[in-house]
Amino acid sequence: MTDISALIAGIAEELRFADNRGKVANYIPPLALVPDTRFGMAVVMADGTVHTAGDAEEPFSIQSISKVFALTLALGAVGDQLWHRVGREPSGSAFHSIVQLETEHGIPRNPFINAGAIVVCDVLLGRLQPREAIGQMLRFVRELAGDDTIAIDETVARAEQDGGFRNKALANYMRAFGNIEGEVDLVLGTYFHFCALAMSCRQLAMAGRFLMGGGVSDGHRVVTEKRARRINALMMSCGHYDNSGDFAYRIGLPGKSGVGGGILAVAPGIASIAVWSPGLNASGNSQLGQLALERLVQRTGWSVFEPRLSQGL
Ligand SMILES: NC(=O)CC[C@H](N)C(=O)O
């Protein structure tokens, strides 16, 4: 039996003095203030045991990782109807790219790029007021994590509302194609509040349990097994923007990153994993977070592409 606590403590120690730490995002001013020396990791095993290392209890801005929770809520609200308005293919483009929207008639490639997540928010607002949708999201992640202290960082939400010019362009552009139905400001306000959720590695790994557990978290069914499998498939193919292929190649787990430097990764049936290191690579994914996950899967054999001997292969 591998000692997971010792394993991740070892990885945290190895990466402590890494010199290629990536660059902290600065286009959202409050994110630029986070020191690049922060590093946290949390692993929740299928049996419920939790292992943490480094700054695993410190909340950080989960940013695009919220797109996983928003997608889950939207699928719950409208089911497969969602796929009329957003695709399921990797974009091969940057997270905030606009280029494909012109030739693809305002239909974003997938729900994990900004354009796709903005459409997902618009879908949620088809049934709820922004305040209700934000409240629903907060209740959802609190329940998934089993932790009522999770909050939204209003400073981050406001900073994105004050800047966020690319997101405004994306939303307006999609509105021109008829793929945003609500008021652009309200849709974006909701989107920015989702992105501004602050969670620690422990809270995030706890919240990811339903994706590890075939849709079940802590004995409660959150989504069907089929839906959990499909969300994992989207995370594998699209969770890291134009870096998704490389993430699958190196790590081999469904994962979703955010520009706050967090990554949620899922080893189905085995573990839910969160890692945080604020420095980003050129595609906007945590540089050391990916390296830490790569080392973890190399040492545990948790990649989904690993032959599972227990299944008689
Ligand atoms: N990749 C990300 O985490 C991007 C999210 C960020 N809030 C944005 O919209 O730009």
The ligand as a Gaussian input file, in Angstrom:
#p B3LYP/6-31G(d) Opt

LIG

0 1
 N       -8.716000      30.044000     -17.621000
 C       -9.379000      30.645000     -16.672000
 O       -9.308000      30.268000     -15.513000
 C      -10.101000      31.867000     -17.104000
 C      -11.126000      32.369000     -16.131000
 C      -11.161000      33.849000     -16.007000
 N      -12.143000      34.235000     -15.041000
 C      -11.456000      34.512000     -17.337000
 O      -12.586000      34.571000     -17.672000
 O      -10.601000      34.957000     -18.035000

